[in-house]
Amino acid sequence: MDLTPGTLDRMTPEQERHFESQLEQDDGTEMRRVLHAGVPVYYTRDDTPPGCVIKEYPEGRKELVDFSTGDERLVSLLTE
């Protein structure tokens, strides 16, 4: 499935359901693969503020970001 920027907006309802089912079944393997390849990943947790996502970098740094303007905007650095 092509997940390059902009493709999520063009998914059909059937493609969205398929994508969501894949996310529900993910055990973290794909996220680890992407991080190992040097690419940041985006995700949410139950406590992620509405409208925000967590951006995690390969070295472990995490940021809370917002895309409501259409561009990525840093909301805050996350520490754990």
Contact map, one row per residue, 1 for C-alpha under 8 A:
11100000000000000000000000000000000000000000000000000000000000000000000000000000
11110010000000000000000000000000000000000000000000000000000000000000000000000000
11111111000000000000000000000000000000000000000000000000000000000000000000000000
01111110000000000000000000000000000000000000000000000000000000000000000000000000
00111111000000000000000000000000000000000000000000000000000000000000000000000000
00111111110000000000000000000000000000000000000000000000000000000000000000000000
01111111111000000000000000000000000000000000000000000000000000000000000000000000
00101111111000010000000000000000000000000000000000000000000000000000000000000000
00000111111000000000000000000000000000000000000000000000000000000000000000000000
00000111111100000000000000000000000000000000000000000000000000000000000000000000
00000011111111110000000000000000000000000000000000000000000000000000000000000000
00000000011111110000000000000000000000000000000000000000000000000000000000000000
00000000001111111000000000000000000000000000000000000000000000000000000000000000
00000000001111111100000000000000000000000000000000000000000000000000000000000000
00000000001111111110000000000000000000000000000000000000000000000000000000000000
00000001001111111111000000000000000000000000000000000000000000000000000000000000
00000000000011111111100000000000000000000000000000000000000000000000000000000000
00000000000001111111110000000000000000000000000000000000000000000000000000000000
00000000000000111111111000000000000000000000000000000000000000000000000000000000
00000000000000011111111100000000000000000000000000000000000000000000000000000000
00000000000000001111111110000000000000000000000000000000000000000000000000000000
00000000000000000111111111000000000000000000000000000000000000000000000000000000
00000000000000000011111111000000000000000000000000000000000000000000000000000000
00000000000000000001111111000000000000000000000000000000000000000000000000000000
00000000000000000000111111100000000000000000000000000000000000000000000000000000
00000000000000000000011111111100000000000000000000000000000000000000000000000000
00000000000000000000000011111100000000000000000000000000000000000000000000000000
00000000000000000000000001111111000000000000000000000000000000000000000000000000
00000000000000000000000001111111100000000000000000000000000000000000000000000000
00000000000000000000000001111111110000000000000000000000000000000000000000000000
00000000000000000000000000011111111000001000000000000000000000000000000000000000
00000000000000000000000000011111111100000000000000000000000000000000000000000000
00000000000000000000000000001111111110000000000000000000000000000000000000000000
00000000000000000000000000000111111111111000000000000000000000000000000000000000
00000000000000000000000000000011111111111000000000000000110000000000000000000000
00000000000000000000000000000001111111100000000000000000010000000000000000000000
00000000000000000000000000000000111111100000000000000000000000000000000000000000
00000000000000000000000000000000011111110000000000000000110000000000000000000000
00000000000000000000000000000000011111111000000000000000110000000000000000000000
00000000000000000000000000000000011001111100000000000011110000000000000000000000
00000000000000000000000000000010011000111110000000000011100000000000000000000000
00000000000000000000000000000000000000011111000000001111000000000000000000000000
00000000000000000000000000000000000000001111100000001110000000000000000000000000
00000000000000000000000000000000000000000111111100011100000000000000000000000000
00000000000000000000000000000000000000000011111100000000000000000000000000000000
00000000000000000000000000000000000000000001111100000000000000000000000000000000
00000000000000000000000000000000000000000001111110000000000000000000000000000000
00000000000000000000000000000000000000000001111111011100000000000000000000000000
00000000000000000000000000000000000000000000001111111000000000000000000000000000
00000000000000000000000000000000000000000000000111110000000000000000000000000000
00000000000000000000000000000000000000000000000011111000000000000111000000000000
00000000000000000000000000000000000000000001000111111100000000011110000000000000
00000000000000000000000000000000000000000111000110111110000000011100000000000000
00000000000000000000000000000000000000000111000100011111000001111000000000000000
00000000000000000000000000000000000000011110000000001111100001111000000000000000
00000000000000000000000000000000000000011100000000000111110111100000000000000000
00000000000000000000000000000000001001111000000000000011111111000000000000000000
00000000000000000000000000000000001101110000000000000001111110000000000000000000
00000000000000000000000000000000000000000000000000000000111110000000000000000000
00000000000000000000000000000000000000000000000000000001111111000000000000000000
00000000000000000000000000000000000000000000000000000001111111100000000000000100
00000000000000000000000000000000000000000000000000000111100111110000000000001110
00000000000000000000000000000000000000000000000000000111000011111000000001111100
00000000000000000000000000000000000000000000000000011110000001111100000001111100
00000000000000000000000000000000000000000000000000011110000000111110000111110000
00000000000000000000000000000000000000000000000000111000000000011111101111100000
00000000000000000000000000000000000000000000000000110000000000001111111110000000
00000000000000000000000000000000000000000000000000100000000000000111111000000000
00000000000000000000000000000000000000000000000000000000000000000111111100000000
00000000000000000000000000000000000000000000000000000000000000000011111100000000
00000000000000000000000000000000000000000000000000000000000000000111111110000000
00000000000000000000000000000000000000000000000000000000000000001110111111000000
00000000000000000000000000000000000000000000000000000000000000001110001111100000
00000000000000000000000000000000000000000000000000000000000000111100000111111000
00000000000000000000000000000000000000000000000000000000000000111100000011111000
00000000000000000000000000000000000000000000000000000000000000111000000001111100
00000000000000000000000000000000000000000000000000000000000001110000000001111110
00000000000000000000000000000000000000000000000000000000000011110000000000011111
00000000000000000000000000000000000000000000000000000000000001000000000000001111
00000000000000000000000000000000000000000000000000000000000000000000000000000111
